[in-house]
Amino acid sequence: MAWLIMPRKKFQPNSEFPYHVRARTTNKDWFELPLDVVWSIFADYLHFLWRAYDVRIHSFVLMNNHFHMIVSTPDANLDEAMNYLMREVSKRIGERVGRINQIFGGPYKWSLIKDDIYLHHAYKYIYRNPVDAGMISRVEEYPFSTLRGLLGLDYLHIPTYDPLDIGRELNSQLNWLNQAYAPDERETIKKALSKKEFRFTRDDKTRKMPIITIT
């Protein structure tokens, strides 16, 4: 059985700007293991990605049937690193549940982020995923997110290079993260993140949403 998973889009190697990356399970089914076990598996392989591929993880959120993360690749090797991650996580989960088919429903998807405004919105969108799904009421409550480790609420198993340095502006940043987007604004971000490059159109109101500036 072939475990190699390639992206559908023509990949754009890049060492300068971060990417938003996501992948979903087959048929959008939930992972067949408790989420804390899946989190531990991802943590192991994300740590390896940092060591072996020099992938800089800026944020990671694991949901019931998919994950989101923002990463940078100084060696312009996202394709190689993500193929490794998807293959090994799929194999490990498959071994645990006795499944021979691939866990993920397709290739990972990526969107290049070339602007600080877009980076702020992607960062907020990712950490708000569990809130917007109705799983929790505040971003810092979700256990399967690098945010809790950055806040010192849990041990940070995943090496994380926080682009917003949340500890420096803790109260204002948490207030900002917990401020909900309007439904149309969230949909605008979701659609923008489905493109090869994350960007809004000239008329998108989301561009005017407040962001946090670190000084």
SEMAR-269343 format. One record per residue (C-alpha): residue in one letter; x, y, z. Coordinates in steps of 0.25 Angstrom, whole numbers, plus 5000, padded with zeros to 4 digits. Example, Ala and Ser with C-alpha at 12.3 -4.5 7.8 and 13.67 -1.06 7.14 Angstrom:
# residues 2
A504949825031/S505549965029/
# end
This chain:
# residues 215
M500050005000/A500550144996/W500650245008/L501250355000/I500250475000/M500550594990/P499850724989/R498850754978/K499250894976/K500550914969/F501450944981/Q502251074982/P503551054990/N503751164999/S504751205010/E504251345013/F502751345017/P501951255026/Y500851155021/H499551125026/V499350965025/R498150875028/A497750735025/R496450655028/T496150515031/T495450425021/N493950455019/K494150555030/D494050445040/W494550465054/F495950405057/E495750265062/L496550295075/P496350385087/L496750525083/D497850525094/V498450405088/V498450465074/W499050595080/S500150515086/I500450455072/F500450585065/A501350645076/D502350535074/Y502450555059/L502350705059/H503550705069/F504250625059/L503950715047/W504550825055/R505850745058/A505950675044/Y505350775034/D505550905042/V504050935041/R503651055050/I502351025055/H501551155059/S500251105063/F499550965063/V498150925066/L497550785065/M496050765063/N495250645063/N495450615049/H496550715044/F497650805048/H498150945045/M499550995046/I500351115042/V501851085039/S503051135033/T504151065025/P505451125024/D505951015015/A504751025006/N504350885009/L502950885013/D502550775002/E503550685007/A503250705022/M501750695021/N501850565013/Y502650515024/L501650565035/M500350515027/R500950375024/E501550355038/V500350405046/S499450325037/K500250195039/R500350215054/I498850235056/G498550125046/E499350025054/R498650065067/V497250045061/G497549925052/R497250005039/I498049985026/N497450105019/Q497950245019/I497450325031/F497350455023/G496450485012/G497350545002/P498650625001/Y498950735011/K498550875006/W499351005008/S499251155006/L500451245006/I500351365015/K501151485010/D500551595019/D500551625034/I499051655033/Y498751525027/L499651455037/H498851515049/H497551475043/A498051325040/Y498651325054/K497251365060/Y496451275051/I497251155055/Y497151175070/R495751215069/N495351085062/P494951005074/V494151125079/D493451145066/A493150995066/G492351015079/M493350925087/I493851025097/S493451175100/R494951235100/V496151205092/E497051175104/E496151065109/Y496350965097/P497450855101/F497850815087/S498450945083/T499851005084/L499251135090/R499051065104/G500551035105/L500951175100/L500051225112/G500751135122/L499451055124/D500050925119/Y501350865116/L501750905102/H502150775095/I502150845081/P503350935079/T502551065075/Y503151195070/D501951295073/P501951405063/L501151495072/D501951465085/I500651455092/G501251465106/R501651605104/E500251665102/L499451555109/N498151615113/S498051695100/Q498351575091/L497451485098/N496351585097/W496551605082/L496551445080/N495251435088/Q494651545080/A493751465070/Y493751495055/A492451525049/P491951405041/D492251475027/E493651515032/R493951375036/E493451325023/T494351425016/I495551375023/K495251225021/K495151255006/A496351335006/L497151215013/S496651125002/K497551194991/K498951174988/E499251314994/F498451365006/R497851495002/F496551575002/T495951654991/R495951804991/D494551804996/D494651705008/K494251765021/T495151665028/R496351745024/K495851855034/M495751765046/P496651805057/I497951725059/I498951725070/T500251805068/I501451765076/T502451875079/
# end
